[in-house]
Amino acid sequence: MSWVIWFSRHDMTDSQRAEITERHGPVALVFHMKDAASSEINTEEELEDTLARVIECVQELKAAAVYGVFPVPVQHKLYADPDRKVPCYAAWNIRRTVEGGKPTFEHKQFMLVGVI
């Protein structure tokens, strides 16, 4: 079994876990980076700090992949450095909530957005 990292403010849904299990086998080892994923990213320094936390976690756990919901500045950094090797997949969520409603969605699939 290998580690994967879940980078999101929210818990993984059953369908998200099922897709990850399909890709990596029975994944019991998921490290949830809720604190880092909930961080405000308003400056380059905050962006670099968030990215450094994810990279440190990837290296420490020898993670096979990172999944979740990545803010645009993080996605840019994932795309911008081709020397990294661990894939990062963002959730493609459909059937979003009507404006003003309780947050709900349906997970469609994960898509590769870069590497870390």
Contacts in CASP RR format, 6 or more apart in sequence:
PFRMAT RR
TARGET T0000
AUTHOR 0000-0000-0000
METHOD contacts of the structure
MODEL  1
MSWVIWFSRHDMTDSQRAEITERHGPVALVFHMKDAASSEINTEEELEDT
LARVIECVQELKAAAVYGVFPVPVQHKLYADPDRKVPCYAAWNIRRTVEG
GKPTFEHKQFMLVGVI
1 25 0 8 1.000
1 26 0 8 1.000
1 27 0 8 1.000
1 28 0 8 1.000
1 29 0 8 1.000
2 24 0 8 1.000
2 27 0 8 1.000
2 29 0 8 1.000
2 62 0 8 1.000
2 63 0 8 1.000
2 64 0 8 1.000
3 29 0 8 1.000
3 30 0 8 1.000
3 31 0 8 1.000
3 61 0 8 1.000
3 62 0 8 1.000
3 63 0 8 1.000
3 64 0 8 1.000
4 20 0 8 1.000
4 24 0 8 1.000
4 27 0 8 1.000
4 29 0 8 1.000
4 30 0 8 1.000
4 31 0 8 1.000
4 63 0 8 1.000
4 64 0 8 1.000
4 65 0 8 1.000
4 66 0 8 1.000
4 67 0 8 1.000
5 30 0 8 1.000
5 31 0 8 1.000
5 32 0 8 1.000
5 33 0 8 1.000
5 54 0 8 1.000
5 57 0 8 1.000
5 58 0 8 1.000
5 61 0 8 1.000
5 63 0 8 1.000
5 65 0 8 1.000
5 66 0 8 1.000
5 67 0 8 1.000
6 12 0 8 1.000
6 30 0 8 1.000
6 31 0 8 1.000
6 32 0 8 1.000
6 33 0 8 1.000
6 67 0 8 1.000
6 68 0 8 1.000
7 33 0 8 1.000
7 36 0 8 1.000
7 37 0 8 1.000
7 54 0 8 1.000
7 66 0 8 1.000
7 67 0 8 1.000
7 68 0 8 1.000
7 69 0 8 1.000
7 70 0 8 1.000
7 88 0 8 1.000
8 32 0 8 1.000
8 33 0 8 1.000
8 34 0 8 1.000
8 37 0 8 1.000
8 68 0 8 1.000
8 69 0 8 1.000
8 91 0 8 1.000
9 34 0 8 1.000
9 37 0 8 1.000
9 38 0 8 1.000
9 69 0 8 1.000
10 69 0 8 1.000
11 32 0 8 1.000
12 20 0 8 1.000
12 30 0 8 1.000
12 32 0 8 1.000
12 67 0 8 1.000
13 107 0 8 1.000
15 106 0 8 1.000
15 107 0 8 1.000
16 67 0 8 1.000
16 68 0 8 1.000
16 91 0 8 1.000
16 107 0 8 1.000
16 110 0 8 1.000
17 27 0 8 1.000
17 30 0 8 1.000
19 107 0 8 1.000
19 109 0 8 1.000
19 110 0 8 1.000
20 27 0 8 1.000
20 30 0 8 1.000
20 65 0 8 1.000
20 67 0 8 1.000
20 110 0 8 1.000
21 27 0 8 1.000
23 65 0 8 1.000
24 64 0 8 1.000
24 65 0 8 1.000
31 57 0 8 1.000
31 61 0 8 1.000
31 63 0 8 1.000
33 53 0 8 1.000
33 54 0 8 1.000
33 57 0 8 1.000
36 50 0 8 1.000
36 53 0 8 1.000
36 54 0 8 1.000
36 57 0 8 1.000
37 68 0 8 1.000
37 69 0 8 1.000
39 46 0 8 1.000
39 49 0 8 1.000
39 50 0 8 1.000
40 46 0 8 1.000
41 47 0 8 1.000
41 50 0 8 1.000
41 71 0 8 1.000
41 73 0 8 1.000
41 74 0 8 1.000
47 73 0 8 1.000
47 74 0 8 1.000
47 77 0 8 1.000
50 74 0 8 1.000
51 74 0 8 1.000
51 77 0 8 1.000
51 116 0 8 1.000
54 66 0 8 1.000
54 74 0 8 1.000
54 116 0 8 1.000
55 116 0 8 1.000
57 63 0 8 1.000
58 66 0 8 1.000
58 86 0 8 1.000
58 116 0 8 1.000
63 86 0 8 1.000
64 86 0 8 1.000
65 86 0 8 1.000
65 87 0 8 1.000
65 88 0 8 1.000
65 89 0 8 1.000
66 86 0 8 1.000
66 87 0 8 1.000
66 88 0 8 1.000
66 89 0 8 1.000
66 116 0 8 1.000
67 88 0 8 1.000
67 89 0 8 1.000
67 90 0 8 1.000
67 91 0 8 1.000
67 110 0 8 1.000
68 89 0 8 1.000
68 90 0 8 1.000
68 91 0 8 1.000
68 110 0 8 1.000
69 90 0 8 1.000
69 91 0 8 1.000
70 78 0 8 1.000
70 88 0 8 1.000
70 90 0 8 1.000
70 113 0 8 1.000
75 90 0 8 1.000
75 113 0 8 1.000
75 114 0 8 1.000
78 84 0 8 1.000
78 88 0 8 1.000
78 113 0 8 1.000
78 114 0 8 1.000
78 115 0 8 1.000
78 116 0 8 1.000
79 113 0 8 1.000
79 114 0 8 1.000
81 115 0 8 1.000
82 115 0 8 1.000
84 115 0 8 1.000
84 116 0 8 1.000
85 115 0 8 1.000
86 115 0 8 1.000
86 116 0 8 1.000
87 112 0 8 1.000
87 114 0 8 1.000
87 115 0 8 1.000
88 112 0 8 1.000
88 113 0 8 1.000
88 114 0 8 1.000
88 115 0 8 1.000
88 116 0 8 1.000
89 110 0 8 1.000
89 111 0 8 1.000
89 112 0 8 1.000
89 113 0 8 1.000
90 110 0 8 1.000
90 111 0 8 1.000
90 113 0 8 1.000
91 107 0 8 1.000
91 110 0 8 1.000
92 107 0 8 1.000
92 108 0 8 1.000
92 109 0 8 1.000
92 110 0 8 1.000
92 111 0 8 1.000
93 105 0 8 1.000
93 106 0 8 1.000
93 107 0 8 1.000
93 108 0 8 1.000
94 105 0 8 1.000
94 106 0 8 1.000
94 107 0 8 1.000
94 108 0 8 1.000
95 104 0 8 1.000
95 105 0 8 1.000
95 106 0 8 1.000
96 104 0 8 1.000
96 105 0 8 1.000
97 103 0 8 1.000
97 104 0 8 1.000
97 105 0 8 1.000
END
